[in-house]
């Protein structure tokens, strides 16, 4: 039985290792969110724990806006109403 070094890649599909489109999109999304998290930190949103859903929403929207924060977008959530479940009688 003969084994050739050139047979290895051909047996595994013969493709070079590449990220592909899904990998590139995942990396871009990750970088986008990291930039948004940095922007939220620069605005001191992490200094204290969120006390209501408006501050939590502002942090989330700022992170999702990503690099748009540096282009003048300053997303904020002004009012947020959450229905709390009532205890049963």
Gaussian input, Z-matrix of N, CA and C with variables (Angstrom, degrees):
# hf/3-21g

backbone

0 1
 N
 C     1     B1
 C     2     B2     1     A1
 N     3     B3     2     A2     1     D1
 C     4     B4     3     A3     2     D2
 C     5     B5     4     A4     3     D3
 N     6     B6     5     A5     4     D4
 C     7     B7     6     A6     5     D5
 C     8     B8     7     A7     6     D6
 N     9     B9     8     A8     7     D7
 C    10    B10     9     A9     8     D8
 C    11    B11    10    A10     9     D9
 N    12    B12    11    A11    10    D10
 C    13    B13    12    A12    11    D11
 C    14    B14    13    A13    12    D12
 N    15    B15    14    A14    13    D13
 C    16    B16    15    A15    14    D14
 C    17    B17    16    A16    15    D15
 N    18    B18    17    A17    16    D16
 C    19    B19    18    A18    17    D17
 C    20    B20    19    A19    18    D18
 N    21    B21    20    A20    19    D19
 C    22    B22    21    A21    20    D20
 C    23    B23    22    A22    21    D21
 N    24    B24    23    A23    22    D22
 C    25    B25    24    A24    23    D23
 C    26    B26    25    A25    24    D24
 N    27    B27    26    A26    25    D25
 C    28    B28    27    A27    26    D26
 C    29    B29    28    A28    27    D27
 N    30    B30    29    A29    28    D28
 C    31    B31    30    A30    29    D29
 C    32    B32    31    A31    30    D30
 N    33    B33    32    A32    31    D31
 C    34    B34    33    A33    32    D32
 C    35    B35    34    A34    33    D33
 N    36    B36    35    A35    34    D34
 C    37    B37    36    A36    35    D35
 C    38    B38    37    A37    36    D36
 N    39    B39    38    A38    37    D37
 C    40    B40    39    A39    38    D38
 C    41    B41    40    A40    39    D39
 N    42    B42    41    A41    40    D40
 C    43    B43    42    A42    41    D41
 C    44    B44    43    A43    42    D42
 N    45    B45    44    A44    43    D43
 C    46    B46    45    A45    44    D44
 C    47    B47    46    A46    45    D45
 N    48    B48    47    A47    46    D46
 C    49    B49    48    A48    47    D47
 C    50    B50    49    A49    48    D48
 N    51    B51    50    A50    49    D49
 C    52    B52    51    A51    50    D50
 C    53    B53    52    A52    51    D51
 N    54    B54    53    A53    52    D52
 C    55    B55    54    A54    53    D53
 C    56    B56    55    A55    54    D54
 N    57    B57    56    A56    55    D55
 C    58    B58    57    A57    56    D56
 C    59    B59    58    A58    57    D57
 N    60    B60    59    A59    58    D58
 C    61    B61    60    A60    59    D59
 C    62    B62    61    A61    60    D60
 N    63    B63    62    A62    61    D61
 C    64    B64    63    A63    62    D62
 C    65    B65    64    A64    63    D63
 N    66    B66    65    A65    64    D64
 C    67    B67    66    A66    65    D65
 C    68    B68    67    A67    66    D66
 N    69    B69    68    A68    67    D67
 C    70    B70    69    A69    68    D68
 C    71    B71    70    A70    69    D69
 N    72    B72    71    A71    70    D70
 C    73    B73    72    A72    71    D71
 C    74    B74    73    A73    72    D72
 N    75    B75    74    A74    73    D73
 C    76    B76    75    A75    74    D74
 C    77    B77    76    A76    75    D75
 N    78    B78    77    A77    76    D76
 C    79    B79    78    A78    77    D77
 C    80    B80    79    A79    78    D78
 N    81    B81    80    A80    79    D79
 C    82    B82    81    A81    80    D80
 C    83    B83    82    A82    81    D81
 N    84    B84    83    A83    82    D82
 C    85    B85    84    A84    83    D83
 C    86    B86    85    A85    84    D84
 N    87    B87    86    A86    85    D85
 C    88    B88    87    A87    86    D86
 C    89    B89    88    A88    87    D87
 N    90    B90    89    A89    88    D88
 C    91    B91    90    A90    89    D89
 C    92    B92    91    A91    90    D90
 N    93    B93    92    A92    91    D91
 C    94    B94    93    A93    92    D92
 C    95    B95    94    A94    93    D93
 N    96    B96    95    A95    94    D94
 C    97    B97    96    A96    95    D95
 C    98    B98    97    A97    96    D96
 N    99    B99    98    A98    97    D97
 C   100   B100    99    A99    98    D98
 C   101   B101   100   A100    99    D99
 N   102   B102   101   A101   100   D100
 C   103   B103   102   A102   101   D101
 C   104   B104   103   A103   102   D102
 N   105   B105   104   A104   103   D103
 C   106   B106   105   A105   104   D104
 C   107   B107   106   A106   105   D105
 N   108   B108   107   A107   106   D106
 C   109   B109   108   A108   107   D107
 C   110   B110   109   A109   108   D108
 N   111   B111   110   A110   109   D109
 C   112   B112   111   A111   110   D110
 C   113   B113   112   A112   111   D111
 N   114   B114   113   A113   112   D112
 C   115   B115   114   A114   113   D113
 C   116   B116   115   A115   114   D114
 N   117   B117   116   A116   115   D115
 C   118   B118   117   A117   116   D116
 C   119   B119   118   A118   117   D117
 N   120   B120   119   A119   118   D118
 C   121   B121   120   A120   119   D119
 C   122   B122   121   A121   120   D120
 N   123   B123   122   A122   121   D121
 C   124   B124   123   A123   122   D122
 C   125   B125   124   A124   123   D123
 N   126   B126   125   A125   124   D124
 C   127   B127   126   A126   125   D125
 C   128   B128   127   A127   126   D126
 N   129   B129   128   A128   127   D127
 C   130   B130   129   A129   128   D128
 C   131   B131   130   A130   129   D129
 N   132   B132   131   A131   130   D130
 C   133   B133   132   A132   131   D131
 C   134   B134   133   A133   132   D132
 N   135   B135   134   A134   133   D133
 C   136   B136   135   A135   134   D134
 C   137   B137   136   A136   135   D135
 N   138   B138   137   A137   136   D136
 C   139   B139   138   A138   137   D137
 C   140   B140   139   A139   138   D138
 N   141   B141   140   A140   139   D139
 C   142   B142   141   A141   140   D140
 C   143   B143   142   A142   141   D141
 N   144   B144   143   A143   142   D142
 C   145   B145   144   A144   143   D143
 C   146   B146   145   A145   144   D144
 N   147   B147   146   A146   145   D145
 C   148   B148   147   A147   146   D146
 C   149   B149   148   A148   147   D147
 N   150   B150   149   A149   148   D148
 C   151   B151   150   A150   149   D149
 C   152   B152   151   A151   150   D150
 N   153   B153   152   A152   151   D151
 C   154   B154   153   A153   152   D152
 C   155   B155   154   A154   153   D153
 N   156   B156   155   A155   154   D154
 C   157   B157   156   A156   155   D155
 C   158   B158   157   A157   156   D156
 N   159   B159   158   A158   157   D157
 C   160   B160   159   A159   158   D158
 C   161   B161   160   A160   159   D159
 N   162   B162   161   A161   160   D160
 C   163   B163   162   A162   161   D161
 C   164   B164   163   A163   162   D162
 N   165   B165   164   A164   163   D163
 C   166   B166   165   A165   164   D164
 C   167   B167   166   A166   165   D165
 N   168   B168   167   A167   166   D166
 C   169   B169   168   A168   167   D167
 C   170   B170   169   A169   168   D168
 N   171   B171   170   A170   169   D169
 C   172   B172   171   A171   170   D170
 C   173   B173   172   A172   171   D171
 N   174   B174   173   A173   172   D172
 C   175   B175   174   A174   173   D173
 C   176   B176   175   A175   174   D174
 N   177   B177   176   A176   175   D175
 C   178   B178   177   A177   176   D176
 C   179   B179   178   A178   177   D177
 N   180   B180   179   A179   178   D178
 C   181   B181   180   A180   179   D179
 C   182   B182   181   A181   180   D180
 N   183   B183   182   A182   181   D181
 C   184   B184   183   A183   182   D182
 C   185   B185   184   A184   183   D183
 N   186   B186   185   A185   184   D184
 C   187   B187   186   A186   185   D185
 C   188   B188   187   A187   186   D186
 N   189   B189   188   A188   187   D187
 C   190   B190   189   A189   188   D188
 C   191   B191   190   A190   189   D189
 N   192   B192   191   A191   190   D190
 C   193   B193   192   A192   191   D191
 C   194   B194   193   A193   192   D192
 N   195   B195   194   A194   193   D193
 C   196   B196   195   A195   194   D194
 C   197   B197   196   A196   195   D195
 N   198   B198   197   A197   196   D196
 C   199   B199   198   A198   197   D197
 C   200   B200   199   A199   198   D198
 N   201   B201   200   A200   199   D199
 C   202   B202   201   A201   200   D200
 C   203   B203   202   A202   201   D201
 N   204   B204   203   A203   202   D202
 C   205   B205   204   A204   203   D203
 C   206   B206   205   A205   204   D204
 N   207   B207   206   A206   205   D205
 C   208   B208   207   A207   206   D206
 C   209   B209   208   A208   207   D207
 N   210   B210   209   A209   208   D208
 C   211   B211   210   A210   209   D209
 C   212   B212   211   A211   210   D210
 N   213   B213   212   A212   211   D211
 C   214   B214   213   A213   212   D212
 C   215   B215   214   A214   213   D213
 N   216   B216   215   A215   214   D214
 C   217   B217   216   A216   215   D215
 C   218   B218   217   A217   216   D216
 N   219   B219   218   A218   217   D217
 C   220   B220   219   A219   218   D218
 C   221   B221   220   A220   219   D219
 N   222   B222   221   A221   220   D220
 C   223   B223   222   A222   221   D221
 C   224   B224   223   A223   222   D222
 N   225   B225   224   A224   223   D223
 C   226   B226   225   A225   224   D224
 C   227   B227   226   A226   225   D225
 N   228   B228   227   A227   226   D226
 C   229   B229   228   A228   227   D227
 C   230   B230   229   A229   228   D228
 N   231   B231   230   A230   229   D229
 C   232   B232   231   A231   230   D230
 C   233   B233   232   A232   231   D231
 N   234   B234   233   A233   232   D232
 C   235   B235   234   A234   233   D233
 C   236   B236   235   A235   234   D234
 N   237   B237   236   A236   235   D235
 C   238   B238   237   A237   236   D236
 C   239   B239   238   A238   237   D237
 N   240   B240   239   A239   238   D238
 C   241   B241   240   A240   239   D239
 C   242   B242   241   A241   240   D240
 N   243   B243   242   A242   241   D241
 C   244   B244   243   A243   242   D242
 C   245   B245   244   A244   243   D243
 N   246   B246   245   A245   244   D244
 C   247   B247   246   A246   245   D245
 C   248   B248   247   A247   246   D246
 N   249   B249   248   A248   247   D247
 C   250   B250   249   A249   248   D248
 C   251   B251   250   A250   249   D249
 N   252   B252   251   A251   250   D250
 C   253   B253   252   A252   251   D251
 C   254   B254   253   A253   252   D252
 N   255   B255   254   A254   253   D253
 C   256   B256   255   A255   254   D254
 C   257   B257   256   A256   255   D255
 N   258   B258   257   A257   256   D256
 C   259   B259   258   A258   257   D257
 C   260   B260   259   A259   258   D258
 N   261   B261   260   A260   259   D259
 C   262   B262   261   A261   260   D260
 C   263   B263   262   A262   261   D261
 N   264   B264   263   A263   262   D262
 C   265   B265   264   A264   263   D263
 C   266   B266   265   A265   264   D264

   B1=1.4271
   B2=1.5195
   B3=1.3261
   B4=1.4529
   B5=1.5222
   B6=1.2899
   B7=1.4650
   B8=1.5106
   B9=1.2931
   B10=1.4490
   B11=1.5275
   B12=1.3143
   B13=1.4604
   B14=1.5219
   B15=1.3176
   B16=1.4666
   B17=1.5222
   B18=1.3360
   B19=1.4611
   B20=1.5198
   B21=1.3085
   B22=1.4659
   B23=1.5155
   B24=1.3270
   B25=1.4630
   B26=1.5169
   B27=1.3232
   B28=1.4566
   B29=1.5243
   B30=1.2981
   B31=1.4476
   B32=1.5292
   B33=1.3205
   B34=1.4592
   B35=1.5155
   B36=1.2833
   B37=1.4494
   B38=1.5040
   B39=1.3193
   B40=1.4401
   B41=1.5129
   B42=1.3180
   B43=1.4621
   B44=1.5072
   B45=1.2992
   B46=1.4510
   B47=1.5201
   B48=1.2994
   B49=1.4538
   B50=1.5247
   B51=1.3174
   B52=1.4582
   B53=1.5147
   B54=1.3336
   B55=1.4546
   B56=1.5167
   B57=1.2849
   B58=1.4516
   B59=1.5163
   B60=1.3007
   B61=1.4586
   B62=1.5260
   B63=1.3290
   B64=1.4650
   B65=1.5241
   B66=1.3141
   B67=1.4560
   B68=1.5206
   B69=1.3316
   B70=1.4669
   B71=1.5227
   B72=1.3290
   B73=1.4634
   B74=1.5240
   B75=1.3200
   B76=1.4635
   B77=1.5288
   B78=1.3153
   B79=1.4616
   B80=1.5235
   B81=1.3303
   B82=1.4625
   B83=1.5319
   B84=1.3226
   B85=1.4590
   B86=1.5208
   B87=1.3104
   B88=1.4647
   B89=1.5257
   B90=1.3284
   B91=1.4694
   B92=1.5233
   B93=1.3469
   B94=1.4577
   B95=1.5390
   B96=1.3457
   B97=1.4625
   B98=1.5268
   B99=1.3158
   B100=1.4636
   B101=1.5248
   B102=1.3311
   B103=1.4625
   B104=1.5279
   B105=1.3225
   B106=1.4615
   B107=1.5149
   B108=1.3335
   B109=1.4641
   B110=1.5241
   B111=1.3269
   B112=1.4632
   B113=1.5264
   B114=1.3324
   B115=1.4665
   B116=1.5254
   B117=1.3225
   B118=1.4672
   B119=1.5329
   B120=1.3135
   B121=1.4624
   B122=1.5154
   B123=1.3403
   B124=1.4578
   B125=1.5250
   B126=1.3095
   B127=1.4653
   B128=1.5247
   B129=1.3134
   B130=1.4711
   B131=1.5263
   B132=1.3234
   B133=1.4573
   B134=1.5317
   B135=1.3116
   B136=1.4653
   B137=1.5279
   B138=1.3183
   B139=1.4676
   B140=1.5168
   B141=1.3042
   B142=1.4582
   B143=1.5209
   B144=1.3068
   B145=1.4642
   B146=1.5223
   B147=1.3142
   B148=1.4652
   B149=1.5283
   B150=1.3213
   B151=1.4589
   B152=1.5169
   B153=1.3188
   B154=1.4569
   B155=1.5284
   B156=1.3106
   B157=1.4629
   B158=1.5204
   B159=1.3378
   B160=1.4595
   B161=1.5225
   B162=1.3244
   B163=1.4678
   B164=1.5268
   B165=1.3130
   B166=1.4665
   B167=1.5280
   B168=1.3136
   B169=1.4586
   B170=1.5163
   B171=1.3310
   B172=1.4642
   B173=1.5179
   B174=1.3236
   B175=1.4616
   B176=1.5267
   B177=1.3278
   B178=1.4731
   B179=1.5216
   B180=1.3235
   B181=1.4665
   B182=1.5202
   B183=1.3203
   B184=1.4678
   B185=1.5268
   B186=1.3254
   B187=1.4633
   B188=1.5310
   B189=1.3301
   B190=1.4650
   B191=1.5200
   B192=1.3372
   B193=1.4656
   B194=1.5231
   B195=1.3203
   B196=1.4590
   B197=1.5137
   B198=1.3261
   B199=1.4635
   B200=1.5268
   B201=1.3206
   B202=1.4629
   B203=1.5263
   B204=1.3391
   B205=1.4586
   B206=1.5266
   B207=1.3153
   B208=1.4585
   B209=1.5279
   B210=1.3235
   B211=1.4678
   B212=1.5213
   B213=1.3160
   B214=1.4579
   B215=1.5118
   B216=1.3123
   B217=1.4617
   B218=1.5267
   B219=1.3084
   B220=1.4610
   B221=1.5219
   B222=1.3363
   B223=1.4614
   B224=1.5286
   B225=1.3025
   B226=1.4645
   B227=1.5171
   B228=1.2984
   B229=1.4543
   B230=1.5266
   B231=1.3380
   B232=1.4574
   B233=1.5272
   B234=1.2990
   B235=1.4582
   B236=1.5157
   B237=1.2954
   B238=1.4644
   B239=1.5135
   B240=1.2862
   B241=1.4649
   B242=1.5252
   B243=1.2960
   B244=1.4542
   B245=1.5149
   B246=1.3053
   B247=1.4591
   B248=1.5195
   B249=1.3017
   B250=1.4557
   B251=1.5316
   B252=1.3121
   B253=1.4622
   B254=1.5288
   B255=1.3085
   B256=1.4539
   B257=1.5222
   B258=1.3259
   B259=1.4696
   B260=1.5413
   B261=1.2983
   B262=1.4583
   B263=1.5224
   B264=1.3499
   B265=1.4786
   B266=1.4998
   A1=108.67
   A2=116.25
   A3=121.48
   A4=110.02
   A5=115.61
   A6=121.66
   A7=107.82
   A8=116.13
   A9=121.28
   A10=109.46
   A11=115.66
   A12=120.51
   A13=111.25
   A14=117.39
   A15=120.63
   A16=112.07
   A17=118.33
   A18=120.55
   A19=112.52
   A20=118.31
   A21=121.87
   A22=113.98
   A23=119.53
   A24=119.81
   A25=113.07
   A26=116.78
   A27=119.37
   A28=110.41
   A29=117.56
   A30=120.87
   A31=111.35
   A32=117.49
   A33=120.86
   A34=111.99
   A35=118.86
   A36=121.51
   A37=112.49
   A38=118.79
   A39=122.21
   A40=114.80
   A41=118.62
   A42=121.29
   A43=110.82
   A44=114.54
   A45=118.81
   A46=108.73
   A47=115.76
   A48=120.02
   A49=109.24
   A50=116.06
   A51=120.48
   A52=109.08
   A53=115.42
   A54=119.50
   A55=111.89
   A56=118.06
   A57=120.63
   A58=110.66
   A59=115.48
   A60=121.58
   A61=111.81
   A62=117.62
   A63=120.37
   A64=111.12
   A65=117.48
   A66=120.83
   A67=112.27
   A68=115.57
   A69=119.35
   A70=110.07
   A71=117.15
   A72=120.94
   A73=110.09
   A74=117.51
   A75=120.73
   A76=111.24
   A77=117.43
   A78=120.65
   A79=110.47
   A80=117.85
   A81=121.01
   A82=111.54
   A83=117.28
   A84=121.14
   A85=111.11
   A86=116.48
   A87=121.20
   A88=110.70
   A89=117.32
   A90=121.42
   A91=109.87
   A92=118.00
   A93=123.04
   A94=109.81
   A95=116.71
   A96=120.88
   A97=111.98
   A98=117.56
   A99=120.54
   A100=110.12
   A101=117.41
   A102=120.52
   A103=109.95
   A104=117.94
   A105=121.46
   A106=112.09
   A107=117.23
   A108=120.58
   A109=111.15
   A110=117.14
   A111=120.85
   A112=110.04
   A113=116.85
   A114=120.64
   A115=111.07
   A116=117.49
   A117=120.40
   A118=110.65
   A119=116.71
   A120=119.91
   A121=112.41
   A122=116.69
   A123=120.04
   A124=111.88
   A125=116.92
   A126=120.82
   A127=111.70
   A128=117.09
   A129=124.53
   A130=112.44
   A131=117.25
   A132=120.31
   A133=111.82
   A134=117.57
   A135=120.89
   A136=112.63
   A137=118.14
   A138=120.45
   A139=112.88
   A140=118.24
   A141=121.02
   A142=108.56
   A143=114.79
   A144=119.33
   A145=109.81
   A146=117.58
   A147=119.53
   A148=110.54
   A149=115.77
   A150=119.37
   A151=112.74
   A152=117.21
   A153=119.69
   A154=108.84
   A155=115.39
   A156=118.14
   A157=111.89
   A158=118.24
   A159=120.09
   A160=110.83
   A161=117.87
   A162=119.36
   A163=111.21
   A164=116.99
   A165=120.19
   A166=110.26
   A167=116.59
   A168=120.68
   A169=112.49
   A170=117.19
   A171=121.15
   A172=110.60
   A173=116.94
   A174=120.64
   A175=109.74
   A176=116.95
   A177=120.68
   A178=111.63
   A179=117.38
   A180=120.59
   A181=110.13
   A182=117.45
   A183=120.60
   A184=110.50
   A185=116.94
   A186=120.39
   A187=110.18
   A188=117.56
   A189=120.26
   A190=112.27
   A191=117.86
   A192=120.16
   A193=110.82
   A194=117.64
   A195=122.38
   A196=113.72
   A197=117.64
   A198=121.93
   A199=113.87
   A200=117.88
   A201=119.73
   A202=111.28
   A203=116.80
   A204=120.89
   A205=111.18
   A206=116.93
   A207=121.40
   A208=111.95
   A209=116.50
   A210=121.08
   A211=111.04
   A212=117.06
   A213=121.08
   A214=115.25
   A215=118.45
   A216=120.32
   A217=107.84
   A218=116.82
   A219=121.44
   A220=107.86
   A221=116.92
   A222=119.35
   A223=111.81
   A224=115.65
   A225=121.49
   A226=108.65
   A227=115.02
   A228=121.82
   A229=105.60
   A230=116.46
   A231=120.79
   A232=112.09
   A233=117.22
   A234=119.91
   A235=108.16
   A236=114.86
   A237=119.78
   A238=108.20
   A239=116.64
   A240=121.42
   A241=108.79
   A242=115.88
   A243=120.86
   A244=108.15
   A245=116.53
   A246=120.44
   A247=108.93
   A248=115.28
   A249=120.77
   A250=108.63
   A251=116.80
   A252=118.27
   A253=110.67
   A254=115.25
   A255=120.74
   A256=108.97
   A257=116.28
   A258=117.78
   A259=110.08
   A260=115.24
   A261=119.05
   A262=109.30
   A263=117.00
   A264=120.05
   A265=113.49
   D1=126.32
   D2=-178.99
   D3=-101.39
   D4=143.79
   D5=175.36
   D6=-127.76
   D7=125.61
   D8=178.83
   D9=-110.94
   D10=145.61
   D11=179.70
   D12=-65.00
   D13=-30.17
   D14=-178.60
   D15=-72.98
   D16=-16.48
   D17=-179.02
   D18=-75.19
   D19=-22.79
   D20=-176.63
   D21=-56.25
   D22=-59.22
   D23=-178.84
   D24=-64.24
   D25=-34.11
   D26=-179.36
   D27=-66.71
   D28=-34.94
   D29=-179.92
   D30=-71.88
   D31=-24.92
   D32=179.66
   D33=-95.76
   D34=16.60
   D35=177.61
   D36=108.55
   D37=-14.61
   D38=177.12
   D39=69.77
   D40=13.59
   D41=-179.87
   D42=-98.80
   D43=148.73
   D44=172.95
   D45=-77.52
   D46=154.70
   D47=177.88
   D48=-71.62
   D49=119.60
   D50=177.84
   D51=-142.18
   D52=155.77
   D53=-178.04
   D54=-74.09
   D55=-34.74
   D56=-176.79
   D57=78.11
   D58=177.87
   D59=-176.10
   D60=-65.67
   D61=-41.28
   D62=-178.66
   D63=-64.04
   D64=-37.79
   D65=178.55
   D66=-68.04
   D67=-39.04
   D68=178.83
   D69=-66.47
   D70=-42.16
   D71=178.67
   D72=-63.52
   D73=-40.35
   D74=179.21
   D75=-63.85
   D76=-42.22
   D77=178.83
   D78=-65.71
   D79=-43.07
   D80=178.37
   D81=-62.95
   D82=-40.83
   D83=177.53
   D84=-63.63
   D85=-42.64
   D86=178.66
   D87=-61.78
   D88=-45.95
   D89=179.04
   D90=-63.58
   D91=-40.92
   D92=178.80
   D93=-57.46
   D94=-47.79
   D95=-178.34
   D96=-68.85
   D97=-35.41
   D98=177.11
   D99=-63.96
   D100=-42.37
   D101=178.14
   D102=-62.54
   D103=-40.23
   D104=177.18
   D105=-64.67
   D106=-39.03
   D107=177.90
   D108=-66.31
   D109=-37.26
   D110=176.71
   D111=-65.34
   D112=-41.73
   D113=178.55
   D114=-62.25
   D115=-40.81
   D116=177.90
   D117=-65.45
   D118=-36.53
   D119=176.50
   D120=-66.59
   D121=-38.54
   D122=179.07
   D123=-67.91
   D124=-24.27
   D125=176.96
   D126=-90.10
   D127=5.61
   D128=176.17
   D129=62.98
   D130=33.81
   D131=177.97
   D132=-74.75
   D133=-19.11
   D134=-177.71
   D135=-93.56
   D136=-1.22
   D137=-175.05
   D138=-61.91
   D139=-36.43
   D140=177.39
   D141=-130.87
   D142=158.78
   D143=-179.30
   D144=-67.13
   D145=142.24
   D146=177.50
   D147=-59.63
   D148=130.67
   D149=-177.00
   D150=-97.27
   D151=-16.36
   D152=178.82
   D153=-149.97
   D154=178.89
   D155=-176.80
   D156=-73.73
   D157=-21.15
   D158=177.77
   D159=-67.49
   D160=-42.93
   D161=179.10
   D162=-71.08
   D163=-36.13
   D164=175.24
   D165=-64.66
   D166=-42.93
   D167=178.68
   D168=-64.43
   D169=-37.55
   D170=178.07
   D171=-63.58
   D172=-42.59
   D173=178.13
   D174=-62.64
   D175=-46.33
   D176=-178.28
   D177=-63.55
   D178=-43.81
   D179=-178.77
   D180=-66.89
   D181=-37.75
   D182=178.45
   D183=-63.79
   D184=-42.14
   D185=179.17
   D186=-65.22
   D187=-43.58
   D188=-178.67
   D189=-70.34
   D190=-25.11
   D191=177.60
   D192=-71.20
   D193=-24.81
   D194=174.24
   D195=55.11
   D196=-129.75
   D197=-177.33
   D198=-63.26
   D199=-17.61
   D200=178.22
   D201=-62.04
   D202=-22.95
   D203=177.29
   D204=-59.23
   D205=-34.21
   D206=-177.84
   D207=-85.59
   D208=-1.81
   D209=176.26
   D210=-105.12
   D211=13.49
   D212=175.70
   D213=104.70
   D214=-5.04
   D215=178.48
   D216=-76.32
   D217=127.63
   D218=178.33
   D219=-129.53
   D220=77.53
   D221=-175.92
   D222=-71.05
   D223=136.36
   D224=176.15
   D225=-141.63
   D226=147.52
   D227=173.92
   D228=-105.67
   D229=115.52
   D230=-173.93
   D231=-84.21
   D232=-45.34
   D233=-174.86
   D234=-136.66
   D235=140.35
   D236=-177.40
   D237=-144.76
   D238=125.10
   D239=179.02
   D240=-113.96
   D241=123.32
   D242=177.63
   D243=-116.50
   D244=126.92
   D245=178.11
   D246=-79.29
   D247=116.67
   D248=178.14
   D249=-87.66
   D250=137.80
   D251=179.12
   D252=-67.35
   D253=139.85
   D254=179.49
   D255=-90.68
   D256=143.22
   D257=178.39
   D258=-67.13
   D259=144.28
   D260=179.99
   D261=-76.52
   D262=145.38
   D263=-177.77
   D264=-70.80

